[in-house]
Amino acid sequence: MTPKPSSINADGIFEPFCVEAVPWEDYSQGQRFASRTRELGAFGGCSHVGVCMEELAPGKQACPAHYHMLEEEGEGS
């Protein structure tokens, strides 16, 4: 499996980066939903904070209706 790109250098230290260095990830479902995101937090080495940039495609909605359950600290770790 190919590792995801990140801002880590040869010494294992995450360095500051330009937003344009983060690749877009496209999402679409059916005819109504389409967007793309940049996972800035993951690219910069964040493990407890998620930061992303989302861009909607013209005339599209972001995602189907959904909900989030209460999430306990440490869940998924």
Backbone torsions as a table, in degrees:
resi	resn	phi	psi	omega
1	MET	NA	134.7	-179.2
2	THR	-78.4	130.0	178.7
3	PRO	-67.5	148.1	177.4
4	LYS	-69.7	146.6	177.8
5	PRO	-64.8	150.1	178.1
6	SER	-153.1	178.5	-179.8
7	SER	-95.9	17.4	-178.0
8	ILE	-73.6	139.3	179.3
9	ASN	-97.6	-177.3	-176.6
10	ALA	-63.7	-21.2	179.0
11	ASP	-90.8	3.3	179.2
12	GLY	82.2	17.3	-179.4
13	ILE	-106.5	131.4	176.9
14	PHE	-77.7	127.6	-176.8
15	GLU	-106.5	158.9	173.9
16	PRO	-56.6	150.4	-177.2
17	PHE	-143.9	160.2	175.2
18	CYS	-87.5	137.6	-178.6
19	VAL	-53.6	-36.1	-179.0
20	GLU	-64.1	-15.9	178.5
21	ALA	-76.8	-16.6	-178.0
22	VAL	-86.2	124.6	-177.7
23	PRO	-71.4	148.4	174.7
24	TRP	-77.5	144.8	171.9
25	GLU	-118.5	121.1	-177.0
26	ASP	-86.3	145.6	176.3
27	TYR	-136.2	136.9	171.5
28	SER	-154.0	151.3	176.5
29	GLN	-148.2	116.4	-179.1
30	GLY	63.6	-154.3	-177.9
31	GLN	-90.5	-21.1	-171.9
32	ARG	-90.8	-28.4	-168.4
33	PHE	-114.6	129.4	176.6
34	ALA	-163.6	133.3	176.6
35	SER	-158.3	176.4	172.4
36	ARG	-143.7	150.2	-176.0
37	THR	-132.5	155.8	170.4
38	ARG	-119.5	120.2	-179.5
39	GLU	-85.6	83.2	-175.0
40	LEU	-67.1	-41.7	-178.7
41	GLY	-61.2	-49.5	-179.9
42	ALA	-62.6	-40.6	-179.6
43	PHE	-61.7	-37.7	-178.2
44	GLY	-88.8	3.2	175.8
45	GLY	94.9	9.6	179.0
46	CYS	-67.1	139.3	176.5
47	SER	-121.7	-15.3	-179.5
48	HIS	-120.8	-4.0	-179.9
49	VAL	-130.4	131.4	177.1
50	GLY	-104.0	128.1	177.8
51	VAL	-131.3	124.8	177.9
52	CYS	-141.3	158.3	176.2
53	MET	-113.6	128.6	-178.1
54	GLU	-120.2	139.6	178.1
55	GLU	-128.5	123.7	177.7
56	LEU	-81.3	141.6	173.0
57	ALA	-72.2	147.9	-178.9
58	PRO	-54.6	128.8	177.1
59	GLY	74.9	8.0	-177.2
60	LYS	-109.2	163.6	174.1
61	GLN	-100.5	158.7	-174.6
62	ALA	-71.5	-47.4	-177.1
63	CYS	-163.3	158.9	176.3
64	PRO	-62.9	157.8	177.4
65	ALA	-56.3	135.9	179.5
66	HIS	-157.4	173.6	178.6
67	TYR	-141.8	164.5	178.8
68	HIS	-118.7	133.9	173.9
69	MET	-82.2	163.5	174.5
70	LEU	-58.1	129.5	-178.8
71	GLU	-107.3	125.9	-179.6
72	GLU	-82.4	148.8	178.1
73	GLU	-58.6	133.7	178.3
74	GLY	86.0	-3.5	179.8
75	GLU	-65.1	134.5	179.5
76	GLY	83.8	1.8	179.9
77	SER	-86.1	NA	NA
